[in-house]
């Protein structure tokens, strides 16, 4: 969604779970891939934002980055063999200034351009194990535990 908000030309979503890829396509991905071998067929990429933590996907995406390209790891996962002509960023909570970014996201949501609620699935605390299992199966993109 963020890449679409920034008017990226091509947005390639990589994941092992079909449910997550389908959601990515509905939310703006121009192409979806589930196998590291498919990544090798992509053109050279300017940037990769990894949300999977899957070593094979991270490594394959790294190899497709152009010189000076950037890999942003949102999961903190994965060890990447790297060369000195590219950058790796470990991104925590969007690396944003909340006082600026949150009002921007709210505005985008109000205008129908940031439907984040499609990512959320709520569970009571008593169902925490079901929430984790649903997230691992890809049924819940963002499992939210409620303490009611």
C-alpha beads as a LAMMPS data file, in Angstrom:
LAMMPS data file: protein, C-alpha beads

148 atoms
147 bonds

1 atom types
1 bond types

-500.0 500.0 xlo xhi
-500.0 500.0 ylo yhi
-500.0 500.0 zlo zhi

Masses

1 110.0

Atoms # bond

1 1 1 0.000 0.000 0.000
2 1 1 2.806 2.405 0.834
3 1 1 4.510 1.866 -2.532
4 1 1 1.202 2.520 -4.283
5 1 1 0.742 5.725 -2.249
6 1 1 4.186 6.827 -3.455
7 1 1 3.237 6.091 -7.101
8 1 1 5.790 3.328 -7.680
9 1 1 5.727 2.080 -11.284
10 1 1 6.175 -1.596 -10.506
11 1 1 5.325 -3.199 -7.181
12 1 1 6.367 -6.851 -6.898
13 1 1 5.063 -8.783 -3.893
14 1 1 6.999 -11.864 -2.761
15 1 1 5.606 -14.368 -0.291
16 1 1 5.192 -18.101 0.159
17 1 1 1.489 -17.861 1.065
18 1 1 -1.123 -17.503 -1.684
19 1 1 -3.545 -15.704 0.640
20 1 1 -1.011 -12.970 1.325
21 1 1 -0.117 -12.652 -2.366
22 1 1 -3.786 -12.319 -3.310
23 1 1 -4.176 -9.554 -0.712
24 1 1 -1.031 -7.821 -2.017
25 1 1 -2.441 -7.858 -5.539
26 1 1 -5.731 -6.396 -4.358
27 1 1 -3.883 -3.643 -2.471
28 1 1 -1.612 -2.489 -5.287
29 1 1 1.057 -5.040 -6.213
30 1 1 1.518 -5.131 -9.982
31 1 1 3.085 -8.608 -9.846
32 1 1 3.115 -11.388 -7.230
33 1 1 5.707 -14.148 -6.894
34 1 1 5.997 -17.082 -4.506
35 1 1 9.271 -18.716 -5.490
36 1 1 12.837 -17.424 -5.237
37 1 1 13.520 -18.813 -8.735
38 1 1 10.892 -16.447 -10.175
39 1 1 12.784 -13.474 -8.741
40 1 1 15.742 -14.228 -11.016
41 1 1 13.482 -13.443 -14.003
42 1 1 12.739 -9.910 -12.750
43 1 1 14.457 -6.843 -14.167
44 1 1 17.017 -5.156 -11.953
45 1 1 15.254 -3.557 -8.976
46 1 1 15.797 -0.151 -7.371
47 1 1 14.499 -1.194 -3.963
48 1 1 13.161 -4.230 -2.126
49 1 1 11.081 -4.115 1.037
50 1 1 11.016 -7.531 2.703
51 1 1 8.128 -8.372 5.020
52 1 1 8.619 -12.158 4.994
53 1 1 11.845 -12.826 6.849
54 1 1 12.273 -15.775 4.447
55 1 1 15.995 -16.259 3.823
56 1 1 15.599 -17.635 0.275
57 1 1 13.386 -14.762 -0.854
58 1 1 15.625 -12.158 0.794
59 1 1 18.768 -13.590 -0.803
60 1 1 17.162 -13.806 -4.258
61 1 1 15.802 -10.259 -4.032
62 1 1 19.229 -8.991 -2.924
63 1 1 20.783 -10.425 -6.083
64 1 1 18.265 -8.498 -8.254
65 1 1 19.082 -5.094 -6.724
66 1 1 20.847 -2.595 -8.946
67 1 1 24.126 -1.004 -7.876
68 1 1 23.203 1.535 -5.227
69 1 1 19.866 -0.230 -4.612
70 1 1 18.348 -0.662 -1.163
71 1 1 16.977 -3.683 0.689
72 1 1 14.723 -2.788 3.631
73 1 1 14.131 -5.605 6.130
74 1 1 10.906 -5.043 8.063
75 1 1 11.076 -8.350 9.917
76 1 1 14.623 -8.125 11.188
77 1 1 15.022 -11.647 9.843
78 1 1 17.456 -13.248 7.519
79 1 1 21.185 -13.137 6.997
80 1 1 22.201 -11.785 3.619
81 1 1 25.559 -12.188 1.916
82 1 1 26.124 -8.712 0.580
83 1 1 28.471 -6.657 -1.519
84 1 1 29.494 -3.047 -0.972
85 1 1 27.499 -1.538 -3.823
86 1 1 24.057 -1.884 -2.178
87 1 1 22.444 -0.932 1.125
88 1 1 20.523 -2.895 3.757
89 1 1 18.177 -1.080 6.119
90 1 1 16.579 -2.621 9.175
91 1 1 13.287 -0.768 9.464
92 1 1 11.475 -0.571 12.788
93 1 1 7.970 0.911 12.941
94 1 1 8.359 2.476 9.516
95 1 1 11.376 4.636 10.447
96 1 1 8.942 7.541 10.444
97 1 1 8.282 10.617 12.572
98 1 1 4.925 9.633 14.121
99 1 1 3.742 13.239 14.507
100 1 1 3.968 13.633 10.717
101 1 1 3.390 10.138 9.427
102 1 1 0.278 9.158 11.397
103 1 1 -1.747 12.224 10.311
104 1 1 -0.650 11.523 6.715
105 1 1 -1.817 7.902 6.944
106 1 1 -5.127 8.954 8.503
107 1 1 -5.682 11.404 5.643
108 1 1 -4.891 8.685 3.085
109 1 1 -7.274 6.288 4.864
110 1 1 -10.081 8.863 4.947
111 1 1 -9.606 9.403 1.211
112 1 1 -9.817 5.645 0.561
113 1 1 -6.173 5.247 -0.466
114 1 1 -4.901 3.332 2.589
115 1 1 -7.360 0.533 3.487
116 1 1 -5.251 -0.855 6.327
117 1 1 -8.317 -2.420 7.969
118 1 1 -8.139 -5.133 5.277
119 1 1 -4.935 -6.357 6.901
120 1 1 -6.374 -6.684 10.411
121 1 1 -8.073 -9.625 12.057
122 1 1 -9.025 -9.347 15.721
123 1 1 -8.845 -12.087 18.356
124 1 1 -9.643 -12.136 22.068
125 1 1 -6.677 -12.860 24.331
126 1 1 -8.096 -16.321 25.047
127 1 1 -7.631 -17.153 21.335
128 1 1 -3.975 -16.100 21.130
129 1 1 -2.864 -19.536 19.898
130 1 1 -5.478 -19.476 17.136
131 1 1 -4.302 -15.989 16.167
132 1 1 -0.701 -17.159 15.842
133 1 1 -1.746 -20.197 13.815
134 1 1 -3.906 -18.051 11.507
135 1 1 -0.992 -15.663 10.953
136 1 1 1.345 -18.544 10.101
137 1 1 -1.182 -19.956 7.612
138 1 1 -1.629 -16.518 6.034
139 1 1 -5.280 -16.255 7.049
140 1 1 -4.494 -13.197 9.162
141 1 1 -2.033 -10.654 7.750
142 1 1 -1.959 -8.733 11.040
143 1 1 -3.447 -10.667 13.932
144 1 1 -4.476 -8.196 16.644
145 1 1 -5.003 -9.476 20.187
146 1 1 -7.679 -7.692 22.208
147 1 1 -7.555 -7.529 25.976
148 1 1 -11.277 -7.009 26.649

Bonds

1 1 1 2
2 1 2 3
3 1 3 4
4 1 4 5
5 1 5 6
6 1 6 7
7 1 7 8
8 1 8 9
9 1 9 10
10 1 10 11
11 1 11 12
12 1 12 13
13 1 13 14
14 1 14 15
15 1 15 16
16 1 16 17
17 1 17 18
18 1 18 19
19 1 19 20
20 1 20 21
21 1 21 22
22 1 22 23
23 1 23 24
24 1 24 25
25 1 25 26
26 1 26 27
27 1 27 28
28 1 28 29
29 1 29 30
30 1 30 31
31 1 31 32
32 1 32 33
33 1 33 34
34 1 34 35
35 1 35 36
36 1 36 37
37 1 37 38
38 1 38 39
39 1 39 40
40 1 40 41
41 1 41 42
42 1 42 43
43 1 43 44
44 1 44 45
45 1 45 46
46 1 46 47
47 1 47 48
48 1 48 49
49 1 49 50
50 1 50 51
51 1 51 52
52 1 52 53
53 1 53 54
54 1 54 55
55 1 55 56
56 1 56 57
57 1 57 58
58 1 58 59
59 1 59 60
60 1 60 61
61 1 61 62
62 1 62 63
63 1 63 64
64 1 64 65
65 1 65 66
66 1 66 67
67 1 67 68
68 1 68 69
69 1 69 70
70 1 70 71
71 1 71 72
72 1 72 73
73 1 73 74
74 1 74 75
75 1 75 76
76 1 76 77
77 1 77 78
78 1 78 79
79 1 79 80
80 1 80 81
81 1 81 82
82 1 82 83
83 1 83 84
84 1 84 85
85 1 85 86
86 1 86 87
87 1 87 88
88 1 88 89
89 1 89 90
90 1 90 91
91 1 91 92
92 1 92 93
93 1 93 94
94 1 94 95
95 1 95 96
96 1 96 97
97 1 97 98
98 1 98 99
99 1 99 100
100 1 100 101
101 1 101 102
102 1 102 103
103 1 103 104
104 1 104 105
105 1 105 106
106 1 106 107
107 1 107 108
108 1 108 109
109 1 109 110
110 1 110 111
111 1 111 112
112 1 112 113
113 1 113 114
114 1 114 115
115 1 115 116
116 1 116 117
117 1 117 118
118 1 118 119
119 1 119 120
120 1 120 121
121 1 121 122
122 1 122 123
123 1 123 124
124 1 124 125
125 1 125 126
126 1 126 127
127 1 127 128
128 1 128 129
129 1 129 130
130 1 130 131
131 1 131 132
132 1 132 133
133 1 133 134
134 1 134 135
135 1 135 136
136 1 136 137
137 1 137 138
138 1 138 139
139 1 139 140
140 1 140 141
141 1 141 142
142 1 142 143
143 1 143 144
144 1 144 145
145 1 145 146
146 1 146 147
147 1 147 148
